[in-house]
Amino acid sequence: MSLSQAQKKAFRSIGHHLNPVVMISENGISEGVLAELDRALNDHELIKVKFALPERDERSAMLEELIEACGAELVQKIGKMALLYRRNPQANPKLSNVQRYEGHHGRR
């Protein structure tokens, strides 16, 4: 599953207004963090993750680990924020950031 440039652009537009739902600290990626990330991706499909790590290399390594562990795609990374997407065909339209946006702005 690879996102097109148009999809990434639309998702960045949606993501701009989102608050981070998962925070990754120096404690790393625990089972609890992965469970919360999985739940958030199932519910919302498109989520913002914040990395509370000072080192860019550490953030990048942890982001790669997260993407691998949860099967998500990276839409955008800016500083300590990352926007992740994982499609869920059974997502609740009231919770899915993607479906709510498309519902308000018409299908693209």
Number of C-alpha atoms within 10 A of each C-alpha: 8 8 13 9 10 10 13 18 14 16 22 17 12 18 23 10 9 15 12 15 14 16 17 19 15 12 8 16 16 10 9 9 16 15 12 15 22 18 12 19 25 21 21 24 23 27 27 23 20 21 23 15 17 12 10 12 10 14 23 16 10 19 22 13 13 21 15 11 13 15 16 20 19 19 21 16 15 8 10 17 18 20 24 26 24 21 18 14 9 9 17 15 16 12 14 22 22 21 19 16 16 15 12 8 9 9 8 7
